[in-house]
């Protein structure tokens, strides 16, 4: 399944399954989720699944994150994996520092 047929698929039938795309978009809207890969790589064509015969490559995996995590993402990548037709997905967040707390109620 491909969300953006121009960037997320190469080869094969270029018709997206609209009901699946609509379902994912509804979930994104309901929970304020965004595909961080698209945000960080708006024009890059990269794939998480592929085969050579027939020639078809797709980005089937999505990094849907909340608005609150968006600014904490330091790296998002698609990496080759061994002995699989699926690539590894990588998401790195910056370290979240603990907040200093006040004296509180219990001393």
Protein Blocks (a to p, Z undefined) as FASTA:
>chain_A
ZZblmlmpgejjfbdcfklmmmmmmmmmmnopacfklmmmmmbccdfbdcfbdcddddfb
dcdddfklmmmpmbdcddddehiabdcddddddddddddddebjbZZ
